[in-house]
Amino acid sequence: MLIRGSNAVGYSAYPDNLVEKFIEKSWETGIDIFRIFDSLNWVEAMKISIRAVRERTGGIAEAAICYTGDLLSPDNRKYTLQYYLDMARQLEDEGAHMLAIKDMAGLLKPAAAEVLIREMKKAVSLPIHLHTHDTATIQAATYLKAVEADADVIDLALGGLSGLTSQPNFNSVVAMLQGHPRELPIDLPSLNAYSNYWEDTREWYYPFESGLKTGTAEVYEHEIPGGQYSNLKPQAASLGLEARFEEMKKNYVLVNKLFGDIVKVTPSSKVVGDMALFMTSNNLTPEDLFEKGKSLSFPESVKSFFRGELGQPYGGFPAELQKIILKGEKPITGRPNEHLEPVDFDKEFNDFKGRFGDRVSFLDYLSCKMYPKVFEEFQAHRQQFSDVSVIQTCPFFYGLKPGEETTVNLVDGKMLIIKLLFVAEPDEEGNREASFELNGTTRTVEVRDKSVKVTKVAHRKAKGTSDIGAPLQGKLSKIMIKAGDEFKEDQPLFVIEAMKMETIVSAPKAGKAKAIVLPEGEIVEQDDAVIEVEEK
């Protein structure tokens, strides 16, 4: 498993004893190898996890160095060979069982891989594991050079699931190394048969593809990690920015420079992506951030980064921008976990069962600690629809066509046979009657068709200083004040959520709320009025 040091498997810092408990339970559940990294390559943030793996489990602590930039570029002054070798020695001293080079964006070129692996093998006595993504489609060559430089392990993906933002092709690399002095003999026809199976299965999941049709050398410019690239398009689409995706990628580059050229891997890559989306949706330039920063409501992930809640970046924070984004808040200078109270597991787990019922497990509780919103939405969905995992993939994602039939195995020996008969046209409220057979008995239900636009409610737009409006499109997930409340300058007023990106909107100046224009849960467009301010 991947574990993000202080961030465990989530997006923020967690108390040390929670990270330790998560590692311990992961080992008990079947995890053998813990690939431990920090999104900013900050070794200090990785120490707790390395020690937890060594002391609380029988697993392997594989400490990872995130690769960024271009090792051999004459313009590279920050992430140099010496930088990587120094980090490798530090991780060996901390007790890592082996090292991983985590090339999350596929930036490690063949010649650089040869130098990096060769010199790292001289610097440390640990096995070295190389991981990369094939966004530029040249990473098989990178692996060949790494193998010849004596890398111990390389990461691959079965042919039908490989390439582009995934890993290089397992099948092809096996063939490439046939007859090589370091060949590991593997049954290639068997691999090809599995690859064909998964290539067919992959068609069912086409909505989740990254959108890339071929490899792109643009990755060397924008440095977007492979795991993030496939998420950015849906995020952009949810904000109405799908047609401006190229502009968003350019803003990603600008944001990275503004932030001091940071290592970009979850969750730091999310910070850069959120800011790029924010700039694109609000038509902002880098100059605007400095000139209008006081009146801008920056994404919460960006504020969290500059507070130091993800740790300390190599080279420090850009001071002027940090001051603008934090608006007077004092940043953390040490390890963010140091400031967090230990979790009282017994008390919190009892409270958790009181909230979600006695059927939840301690592992459910740990999942909720890592992803509270995801878990709450999952629980709500499970309570409304029960266990949907018993539904076959195609009917679940795409539904049935009239005359099609599917089976649902509820438990061993209890099967539902469902056949869709017809679906009526929507009524004026967007509801359809669906008629189907359930184990031979005809049933009819009324279903709201969310794809049918009945009437679009147009919210009024914010007017001058008398209203505080939404800075971007999204869901109004939380309102922190009520009508009649007075508020101070920079006080958080409401939260807008769009595709995992939360933006806390703060008061541009002190005032009093005359009325709350829109309720929580409402979908808002940019500049929709949310709070009406009492005029003085």
NUNUVEX-936587 format. One record per residue (C-alpha): residue in three letters; residue number from 1; x, y, z. Coordinates in nm, 2 decimals. Example, Ala and Ser with C-alpha at 12.3 -4.5 7.8 and 13.67 -1.06 7.14 Angstrom:
<sites>
  resn  resi    east   north      up
   ALA     1    1.23   -0.45    0.78
   SER     2    1.37   -0.11    0.71
</sites>
This chain:
<sites>
  resn  resi    east   north      up
   MET     1    0.00    0.00    0.00
   LEU     2    0.09    0.37   -0.04
   ILE     3    0.10    0.56    0.29
   ARG     4    0.16    0.93    0.28
   GLY     5    0.36    0.98    0.60
   SER     6    0.18    1.24    0.81
   ASN     7   -0.12    1.22    0.58
   ALA     8   -0.16    0.84    0.60
   VAL     9   -0.41    0.77    0.32
   GLY    10   -0.60    1.10    0.35
   TYR    11   -0.55    1.46    0.25
   SER    12   -0.45    1.63    0.58
   ALA    13   -0.23    1.56    0.88
   TYR    14   -0.35    1.31    1.14
   PRO    15   -0.25    1.25    1.50
   ASP    16    0.06    1.02    1.52
   ASN    17   -0.13    0.75    1.71
   LEU    18   -0.40    0.74    1.44
   VAL    19   -0.14    0.69    1.17
   GLU    20    0.02    0.42    1.38
   LYS    21   -0.31    0.24    1.44
   PHE    22   -0.40    0.26    1.07
   ILE    23   -0.07    0.09    0.98
   GLU    24   -0.11   -0.17    1.24
   LYS    25   -0.47   -0.26    1.12
   SER    26   -0.36   -0.25    0.76
   TRP    27   -0.09   -0.52    0.84
   GLU    28   -0.35   -0.73    1.03
   THR    29   -0.58   -0.70    0.72
   GLY    30   -0.32   -0.83    0.48
   ILE    31   -0.08   -0.55    0.37
   ASP    32    0.28   -0.67    0.35
   ILE    33    0.47   -0.38    0.19
   PHE    34    0.42   -0.02    0.30
   ARG    35    0.55    0.23    0.05
   ILE    36    0.59    0.54    0.27
   PHE    37    0.63    0.88    0.11
   ASP    38    0.58    1.24    0.18
   SER    39    0.41    1.47   -0.07
   LEU    40    0.69    1.73   -0.02
   ASN    41    0.98    1.48    0.02
   TRP    42    1.01    1.59    0.38
   VAL    43    1.18    1.30    0.57
   GLU    44    1.07    1.44    0.90
   ALA    45    0.71    1.36    0.81
   MET    46    0.80    1.00    0.72
   LYS    47    0.97    0.89    1.04
   ILE    48    0.66    0.80    1.24
   SER    49    0.53    0.57    0.96
   ILE    50    0.87    0.40    0.91
   ARG    51    0.90    0.34    1.28
   ALA    52    0.54    0.21    1.30
   VAL    53    0.60   -0.04    1.03
   ARG    54    0.92   -0.17    1.19
   GLU    55    0.78   -0.18    1.55
   ARG    56    0.41   -0.27    1.51
   THR    57    0.41   -0.50    1.20
   GLY    58    0.61   -0.77    1.04
   GLY    59    0.59   -0.58    0.71
   ILE    60    0.84   -0.41    0.49
   ALA    61    0.90   -0.03    0.53
   GLU    62    0.97    0.08    0.17
   ALA    63    1.06    0.45    0.20
   ALA    64    0.99    0.64   -0.12
   ILE    65    1.16    0.94   -0.28
   CYS    66    0.93    1.13   -0.51
   TYR    67    1.10    1.23   -0.84
   THR    68    1.04    1.56   -1.00
   GLY    69    1.19    1.79   -1.26
   ASP    70    1.48    1.68   -1.49
   LEU    71    1.79    1.55   -1.31
   LEU    72    2.02    1.61   -1.61
   SER    73    1.89    1.95   -1.71
   PRO    74    2.15    2.22   -1.69
   ASP    75    1.88    2.46   -1.57
   ASN    76    1.80    2.23   -1.27
   ARG    77    1.92    2.40   -0.95
   LYS    78    1.68    2.25   -0.70
   TYR    79    1.62    1.88   -0.74
   THR    80    1.97    1.77   -0.82
   LEU    81    2.14    1.43   -0.80
   GLN    82    2.29    1.53   -0.47
   TYR    83    1.94    1.62   -0.34
   TYR    84    1.82    1.26   -0.42
   LEU    85    2.13    1.09   -0.28
   ASP    86    2.12    1.29    0.05
   MET    87    1.75    1.19    0.09
   ALA    88    1.83    0.83    0.02
   ARG    89    2.10    0.82    0.29
   GLN    90    1.86    0.99    0.54
   LEU    91    1.59    0.72    0.48
   GLU    92    1.85    0.44    0.51
   ASP    93    1.95    0.59    0.85
   GLU    94    1.58    0.61    0.96
   GLY    95    1.55    0.23    0.92
   ALA    96    1.39    0.18    0.58
   HIS    97    1.41   -0.18    0.46
   MET    98    1.42   -0.07    0.09
   LEU    99    1.40    0.24   -0.12
   ALA   100    1.15    0.34   -0.39
   ILE   101    1.19    0.60   -0.65
   LYS   102    0.83    0.72   -0.71
   ASP   103    0.81    0.89   -1.05
   MET   104    0.45    0.98   -1.02
   ALA   105    0.43    1.20   -1.33
   GLY   106    0.66    0.99   -1.56
   LEU   107    0.93    1.25   -1.57
   LEU   108    1.23    1.02   -1.53
   LYS   109    1.40    1.00   -1.87
   PRO   110    1.62    0.70   -1.96
   ALA   111    1.95    0.87   -1.93
   ALA   112    1.86    1.02   -1.60
   ALA   113    1.73    0.69   -1.47
   GLU   114    2.07    0.53   -1.55
   VAL   115    2.26    0.80   -1.35
   LEU   116    2.02    0.81   -1.06
   ILE   117    2.00    0.43   -1.00
   ARG   118    2.38    0.38   -1.05
   GLU   119    2.47    0.65   -0.81
   MET   120    2.20    0.56   -0.56
   LYS   121    2.33    0.20   -0.55
   LYS   122    2.67    0.34   -0.45
   ALA   123    2.52    0.57   -0.19
   VAL   124    2.31    0.31    0.00
   SER   125    2.30   -0.06    0.06
   LEU   126    1.93   -0.10    0.03
   PRO   127    1.73   -0.26   -0.26
   ILE   128    1.59    0.00   -0.50
   HIS   129    1.24   -0.01   -0.65
   LEU   130    1.15    0.21   -0.94
   HIS   131    0.79    0.32   -1.01
   THR   132    0.68    0.53   -1.30
   HIS   133    0.39    0.63   -1.52
   ASP   134    0.39    0.60   -1.90
   THR   135    0.23    0.93   -1.99
   ALA   136    0.50    1.02   -2.24
   THR   137    0.51    0.65   -2.37
   ILE   138    0.89    0.62   -2.33
   GLN   139    0.91    0.47   -1.99
   ALA   140    1.00    0.12   -2.11
   ALA   141    1.33    0.27   -2.22
   THR   142    1.36    0.42   -1.87
   TYR   143    1.31    0.08   -1.72
   LEU   144    1.57   -0.08   -1.95
   LYS   145    1.83    0.17   -1.84
   ALA   146    1.73    0.12   -1.48
   VAL   147    1.76   -0.26   -1.51
   GLU   148    2.10   -0.22   -1.66
   ALA   149    2.20    0.01   -1.38
   ASP   150    2.10   -0.27   -1.14
   ALA   151    1.76   -0.16   -1.01
   ASP   152    1.61   -0.44   -0.80
   VAL   153    1.23   -0.40   -0.88
   ILE   154    1.03   -0.22   -1.14
   ASP   155    0.65   -0.15   -1.14
   LEU   156    0.44   -0.26   -1.44
   ALA   157    0.08   -0.30   -1.54
   LEU   158   -0.08   -0.59   -1.73
   GLY   159   -0.09   -0.51   -2.10
   GLY   160   -0.46   -0.44   -2.13
   LEU   161   -0.45   -0.20   -1.84
   SER   162   -0.11   -0.03   -1.91
   GLY   163    0.03    0.27   -2.08
   LEU   164   -0.04    0.65   -2.07
   THR   165   -0.13    0.75   -1.71
   SER   166   -0.09    0.39   -1.60
   GLN   167    0.23    0.20   -1.57
   PRO   168    0.44    0.06   -1.86
   ASN   169    0.33   -0.26   -2.03
   PHE   170    0.42   -0.57   -1.83
   ASN   171    0.39   -0.80   -2.13
   SER   172    0.61   -0.59   -2.35
   VAL   173    0.88   -0.54   -2.09
   VAL   174    0.89   -0.92   -2.04
   ALA   175    0.94   -0.96   -2.41
   MET   176    1.20   -0.68   -2.41
   LEU   177    1.41   -0.85   -2.15
   GLN   178    1.40   -1.19   -2.31
   GLY   179    1.77   -1.30   -2.35
   HIS   180    1.89   -1.01   -2.13
   PRO   181    2.14   -1.11   -1.86
   ARG   182    1.88   -0.99   -1.60
   GLU   183    1.58   -1.16   -1.76
   LEU   184    1.32   -1.29   -1.52
   PRO   185    1.15   -1.57   -1.72
   ILE   186    0.77   -1.53   -1.72
   ASP   187    0.51   -1.72   -1.93
   LEU   188    0.43   -1.45   -2.19
   PRO   189    0.14   -1.63   -2.37
   SER   190   -0.03   -1.66   -2.03
   LEU   191    0.03   -1.29   -1.96
   ASN   192   -0.12   -1.21   -2.31
   ALA   193   -0.43   -1.41   -2.24
   TYR   194   -0.49   -1.23   -1.91
   SER   195   -0.42   -0.90   -2.09
   ASN   196   -0.69   -0.97   -2.35
   TYR   197   -0.94   -1.05   -2.08
   TRP   198   -0.88   -0.73   -1.89
   GLU   199   -0.87   -0.53   -2.22
   ASP   200   -1.23   -0.64   -2.29
   THR   201   -1.34   -0.58   -1.93
   ARG   202   -1.19   -0.23   -1.93
   GLU   203   -1.45   -0.12   -2.19
   TRP   204   -1.71   -0.13   -1.92
   TYR   205   -1.53    0.14   -1.74
   TYR   206   -1.48    0.38   -2.03
   PRO   207   -1.62    0.69   -1.84
   PHE   208   -1.32    0.67   -1.60
   GLU   209   -1.05    0.69   -1.87
   SER   210   -0.81    0.98   -1.86
   GLY   211   -0.91    1.11   -2.21
   LEU   212   -0.55    1.07   -2.35
   LYS   213   -0.54    0.88   -2.68
   THR   214   -0.17    0.89   -2.72
   GLY   215    0.14    0.96   -2.52
   THR   216    0.22    1.33   -2.47
   ALA   217    0.55    1.50   -2.41
   GLU   218    0.35    1.79   -2.25
   VAL   219    0.40    1.60   -1.92
   TYR   220    0.75    1.74   -1.91
   GLU   221    0.60    2.09   -1.91
   HIS   222    0.31    2.06   -1.68
   GLU   223    0.44    1.77   -1.46
   ILE   224    0.08    1.65   -1.37
   PRO   225    0.10    1.31   -1.19
   GLY   226   -0.06    1.02   -1.38
   GLY   227   -0.30    0.95   -1.10
   GLN   228   -0.42    1.31   -1.10
   TYR   229   -0.45    1.36   -1.47
   SER   230   -0.75    1.13   -1.50
   ASN   231   -0.93    1.32   -1.22
   LEU   232   -0.87    1.67   -1.35
   LYS   233   -1.09    1.65   -1.65
   PRO   234   -1.40    1.55   -1.45
   GLN   235   -1.31    1.82   -1.20
   ALA   236   -1.29    2.08   -1.48
   ALA   237   -1.62    1.95   -1.63
   SER   238   -1.80    1.98   -1.29
   LEU   239   -1.69    2.35   -1.28
   GLY   240   -1.80    2.41   -1.64
   LEU   241   -1.44    2.43   -1.75
   GLU   242   -1.41    2.13   -1.98
   ALA   243   -1.36    2.34   -2.29
   ARG   244   -1.08    2.53   -2.11
   PHE   245   -0.88    2.22   -2.00
   GLU   246   -0.57    2.33   -2.20
   GLU   247   -0.58    2.67   -2.02
   MET   248   -0.61    2.49   -1.69
   LYS   249   -0.29    2.29   -1.77
   LYS   250   -0.11    2.61   -1.84
   ASN   251   -0.23    2.75   -1.51
   TYR   252   -0.10    2.43   -1.34
   VAL   253    0.25    2.52   -1.46
   LEU   254    0.21    2.88   -1.34
   VAL   255    0.08    2.77   -1.00
   ASN   256    0.37    2.54   -0.95
   LYS   257    0.62    2.82   -1.02
   LEU   258    0.42    3.05   -0.79
   PHE   259    0.44    2.79   -0.51
   GLY   260    0.82    2.76   -0.55
   ASP   261    0.84    2.45   -0.77
   ILE   262    0.71    2.19   -0.52
   VAL   263    0.70    1.81   -0.54
   LYS   264    0.36    1.73   -0.68
   VAL   265    0.20    1.41   -0.56
   THR   266   -0.11    1.35   -0.35
   PRO   267   -0.20    1.56   -0.16
   SER   268    0.04    1.84   -0.27
   SER   269   -0.06    1.78   -0.64
   LYS   270   -0.42    1.84   -0.54
   VAL   271   -0.33    2.17   -0.40
   VAL   272   -0.17    2.28   -0.73
   GLY   273   -0.47    2.14   -0.92
   ASP   274   -0.72    2.31   -0.70
   MET   275   -0.54    2.65   -0.74
   ALA   276   -0.52    2.60   -1.12
   LEU   277   -0.89    2.53   -1.14
   PHE   278   -0.96    2.83   -0.91
   MET   279   -0.76    3.06   -1.14
   THR   280   -0.92    2.93   -1.45
   SER   281   -1.28    2.95   -1.33
   ASN   282   -1.22    3.30   -1.20
   ASN   283   -1.01    3.42   -1.50
   LEU   284   -0.72    3.51   -1.27
   THR   285   -0.36    3.57   -1.37
   PRO   286   -0.06    3.53   -1.13
   GLU   287   -0.05    3.91   -1.11
   ASP   288   -0.42    3.92   -1.00
   LEU   289   -0.33    3.70   -0.70
   PHE   290   -0.10    3.96   -0.57
   GLU   291   -0.31    4.26   -0.66
   LYS   292   -0.66    4.12   -0.56
   GLY   293   -0.55    3.86   -0.30
   LYS   294   -0.71    4.03   -0.01
   SER   295   -1.06    4.00   -0.16
   LEU   296   -1.01    3.64   -0.30
   SER   297   -1.15    3.33   -0.12
   PHE   298   -0.88    3.08   -0.19
   PRO   299   -0.95    2.70   -0.20
   GLU   300   -0.92    2.55    0.15
   SER   301   -0.66    2.30    0.03
   VAL   302   -0.44    2.59   -0.08
   LYS   303   -0.48    2.76    0.26
   SER   304   -0.40    2.43    0.43
   PHE   305   -0.08    2.39    0.23
   PHE   306    0.04    2.74    0.32
   ARG   307   -0.05    2.69    0.68
   GLY   308    0.21    2.41    0.68
   GLU   309   -0.05    2.14    0.74
   LEU   310    0.11    1.92    0.47
   GLY   311    0.46    1.99    0.61
   GLN   312    0.75    2.20    0.50
   PRO   313    0.85    2.22    0.13
   TYR   314    1.21    2.19    0.02
   GLY   315    1.33    2.55    0.00
   GLY   316    1.05    2.69    0.21
   PHE   317    0.73    2.88    0.12
   PRO   318    0.72    3.19   -0.10
   ALA   319    0.68    3.44    0.18
   GLU   320    0.48    3.71    0.00
   LEU   321    0.22    3.47   -0.15
   GLN   322    0.19    3.29    0.19
   LYS   323    0.11    3.61    0.36
   ILE   324   -0.16    3.70    0.10
   ILE   325   -0.33    3.36    0.12
   LEU   326   -0.32    3.32    0.50
   LYS   327   -0.45    3.67    0.56
   GLY   328   -0.29    3.71    0.89
   GLU   329   -0.30    3.35    1.01
   LYS   330    0.02    3.22    1.17
   PRO   331    0.16    2.92    0.98
   ILE   332    0.29    2.60    1.14
   THR   333    0.67    2.58    1.13
   GLY   334    0.72    2.22    1.26
   ARG   335    0.56    1.89    1.19
   PRO   336    0.18    1.94    1.16
   ASN   337    0.11    1.62    1.36
   GLU   338    0.30    1.76    1.66
   HIS   339    0.01    2.01    1.72
   LEU   340   -0.26    1.74    1.71
   GLU   341   -0.40    1.57    2.02
   PRO   342   -0.38    1.19    2.03
   VAL   343   -0.70    1.01    1.94
   ASP   344   -0.90    0.84    2.23
   PHE   345   -0.99    0.53    2.03
   ASP   346   -1.23    0.38    2.29
   LYS   347   -1.43    0.69    2.33
   GLU   348   -1.44    0.79    1.97
   PHE   349   -1.53    0.44    1.85
   ASN   350   -1.82    0.43    2.09
   ASP   351   -1.94    0.77    1.97
   PHE   352   -1.90    0.65    1.61
   LYS   353   -2.12    0.34    1.68
   GLY   354   -2.37    0.57    1.85
   ARG   355   -2.39    0.77    1.53
   PHE   356   -2.38    0.49    1.27
   GLY   357   -2.51    0.19    1.46
   ASP   358   -2.36   -0.12    1.62
   ARG   359   -2.30   -0.30    1.29
   VAL   360   -2.01   -0.07    1.20
   SER   361   -1.66   -0.20    1.27
   PHE   362   -1.34   -0.04    1.39
   LEU   363   -1.21   -0.05    1.04
   ASP   364   -1.52    0.15    0.93
   TYR   365   -1.42    0.40    1.20
   LEU   366   -1.06    0.43    1.07
   SER   367   -1.20    0.47    0.72
   CYS   368   -1.42    0.76    0.84
   LYS   369   -1.12    0.92    1.02
   MET   370   -0.94    0.93    0.69
   TYR   371   -1.23    1.02    0.46
   PRO   372   -1.52    1.16    0.67
   LYS   373   -1.73    1.29    0.38
   VAL   374   -1.67    0.99    0.16
   PHE   375   -1.77    0.76    0.45
   GLU   376   -2.08    0.96    0.54
   GLU   377   -2.20    0.96    0.18
   PHE   378   -2.13    0.59    0.15
   GLN   379   -2.33    0.52    0.47
   ALA   380   -2.62    0.73    0.35
   HIS   381   -2.61    0.55    0.01
   ARG   382   -2.60    0.21    0.18
   GLN   383   -2.89    0.30    0.41
   GLN   384   -3.10    0.42    0.11
   PHE   385   -3.01    0.14   -0.14
   SER   386   -2.86   -0.13    0.08
   ASP   387   -2.56   -0.32   -0.07
   VAL   388   -2.53   -0.22   -0.43
   SER   389   -2.21   -0.43   -0.48
   VAL   390   -2.44   -0.73   -0.56
   ILE   391   -2.55   -0.55   -0.88
   GLN   392   -2.36   -0.65   -1.20
   THR   393   -2.12   -0.38   -1.34
   CYS   394   -2.30   -0.29   -1.66
   PRO   395   -2.65   -0.26   -1.51
   PHE   396   -2.51   -0.06   -1.23
   PHE   397   -2.33    0.19   -1.44
   TYR   398   -2.55    0.21   -1.75
   GLY   399   -2.89    0.06   -1.66
   LEU   400   -3.09   -0.19   -1.87
   LYS   401   -3.25   -0.14   -2.21
   PRO   402   -3.61   -0.25   -2.26
   GLY   403   -3.62   -0.63   -2.29
   GLU   404   -3.28   -0.68   -2.12
   GLU   405   -3.25   -0.90   -1.82
   THR   406   -3.01   -0.92   -1.53
   THR   407   -2.96   -1.13   -1.22
   VAL   408   -2.88   -1.01   -0.87
   ASN   409   -2.74   -1.26   -0.61
   LEU   410   -2.84   -1.12   -0.28
   VAL   411   -2.69   -1.41   -0.08
   ASP   412   -2.61   -1.77   -0.16
   GLY   413   -2.94   -1.94   -0.28
   LYS   414   -3.13   -1.61   -0.31
   MET   415   -3.14   -1.46   -0.66
   LEU   416   -3.34   -1.19   -0.82
   ILE   417   -3.42   -1.20   -1.19
   ILE   418   -3.50   -0.85   -1.32
   LYS   419   -3.62   -0.77   -1.67
   LEU   420   -3.69   -0.42   -1.79
   LEU   421   -4.02   -0.40   -1.99
   PHE   422   -4.05   -0.03   -2.07
   VAL   423   -3.98    0.33   -1.95
   ALA   424   -4.24    0.60   -2.00
   GLU   425   -4.18    0.95   -2.12
   PRO   426   -4.11    1.20   -1.83
   ASP   427   -4.40    1.40   -1.69
   GLU   428   -4.38    1.78   -1.62
   GLU   429   -4.19    1.71   -1.30
   GLY   430   -3.93    1.49   -1.47
   ASN   431   -4.06    1.16   -1.33
   ARG   432   -4.09    0.85   -1.54
   GLU   433   -4.28    0.53   -1.49
   ALA   434   -4.06    0.22   -1.52
   SER   435   -4.22   -0.12   -1.56
   PHE   436   -4.02   -0.44   -1.50
   GLU   437   -4.05   -0.80   -1.41
   LEU   438   -3.91   -0.92   -1.07
   ASN   439   -3.89   -1.30   -1.07
   GLY   440   -4.17   -1.31   -1.32
   THR   441   -4.40   -1.06   -1.14
   THR   442   -4.47   -0.73   -1.31
   ARG   443   -4.39   -0.42   -1.11
   THR   444   -4.41   -0.05   -1.18
   VAL   445   -4.23    0.23   -1.00
   GLU   446   -4.20    0.60   -1.05
   VAL   447   -3.84    0.73   -1.08
   ARG   448   -3.71    1.08   -1.10
   ASP   449   -3.50    1.12   -1.42
   LYS   450   -3.22    1.36   -1.31
   SER   451   -3.11    1.40   -1.67
   VAL   452   -3.44    1.58   -1.76
   LYS   453   -3.42    1.95   -1.70
   VAL   454   -3.76    2.06   -1.58
   THR   455   -3.71    2.42   -1.50
   LYS   456   -3.39    2.58   -1.41
   VAL   457   -3.40    2.80   -1.10
   ALA   458   -3.21    3.12   -1.17
   HIS   459   -3.07    3.26   -0.86
   ARG   460   -3.02    3.64   -0.83
   LYS   461   -2.67    3.76   -0.87
   ALA   462   -2.47    3.94   -0.60
   LYS   463   -2.51    4.32   -0.61
   GLY   464   -2.21    4.53   -0.52
   THR   465   -2.13    4.54   -0.15
   SER   466   -2.49    4.46   -0.04
   ASP   467   -2.43    4.09   -0.12
   ILE   468   -2.17    3.83   -0.07
   GLY   469   -2.17    3.59   -0.37
   ALA   470   -2.03    3.25   -0.47
   PRO   471   -1.68    3.29   -0.62
   LEU   472   -1.73    2.97   -0.83
   GLN   473   -1.98    2.71   -0.94
   GLY   474   -2.05    2.42   -0.70
   LYS   475   -2.26    2.29   -0.41
   LEU   476   -2.33    2.52   -0.11
   SER   477   -2.23    2.26    0.14
   LYS   478   -2.22    2.46    0.46
   ILE   479   -2.33    2.81    0.58
   MET   480   -2.15    2.91    0.90
   ILE   481   -2.37    3.21    1.00
   LYS   482   -2.74    3.29    1.02
   ALA   483   -2.95    3.60    0.95
   GLY   484   -2.88    3.87    1.21
   ASP   485   -2.53    3.75    1.29
   GLU   486   -2.25    4.01    1.28
   PHE   487   -1.92    3.90    1.13
   LYS   488   -1.56    4.02    1.12
   GLU   489   -1.33    4.07    0.83
   ASP   490   -1.19    3.74    0.70
   GLN   491   -1.44    3.54    0.91
   PRO   492   -1.55    3.22    0.73
   LEU   493   -1.91    3.25    0.61
   PHE   494   -1.98    2.95    0.39
   VAL   495   -1.83    2.66    0.20
   ILE   496   -1.86    2.57   -0.16
   GLU   497   -1.77    2.22   -0.27
   ALA   498   -1.70    2.10   -0.62
   MET   499   -1.53    1.76   -0.70
   LYS   500   -1.34    1.71   -0.38
   MET   501   -1.23    2.08   -0.38
   GLU   502   -1.36    2.29   -0.09
   THR   503   -1.35    2.67   -0.09
   ILE   504   -1.42    2.85    0.23
   VAL   505   -1.56    3.20    0.15
   SER   506   -1.46    3.46    0.40
   ALA   507   -1.60    3.81    0.47
   PRO   508   -1.42    4.07    0.26
   LYS   509   -1.50    4.32    0.54
   ALA   510   -1.69    4.33    0.87
   GLY   511   -2.07    4.35    0.86
   LYS   512   -2.40    4.20    0.95
   ALA   513   -2.60    3.94    0.77
   LYS   514   -2.94    4.07    0.68
   ALA   515   -3.06    3.75    0.52
   ILE   516   -2.93    3.41    0.40
   VAL   517   -3.03    3.41    0.04
   LEU   518   -2.97    3.04   -0.05
   PRO   519   -2.99    2.73    0.17
   GLU   520   -2.73    2.47    0.24
   GLY   521   -2.72    2.20   -0.03
   GLU   522   -2.81    2.44   -0.32
   ILE   523   -2.62    2.42   -0.64
   VAL   524   -2.48    2.77   -0.72
   GLU   525   -2.34    2.94   -1.02
   GLN   526   -2.05    3.19   -1.00
   ASP   527   -2.16    3.52   -0.85
   ASP   528   -2.49    3.39   -0.72
   ALA   529   -2.59    3.59   -0.40
   VAL   530   -2.56    3.38   -0.09
   ILE   531   -2.56    3.63    0.19
   GLU   532   -2.74    3.97    0.19
   VAL   533   -2.55    4.22    0.39
   GLU   534   -2.72    4.48    0.60
   GLU   535   -2.64    4.83    0.47
   LYS   536   -2.50    5.08    0.71
</sites>
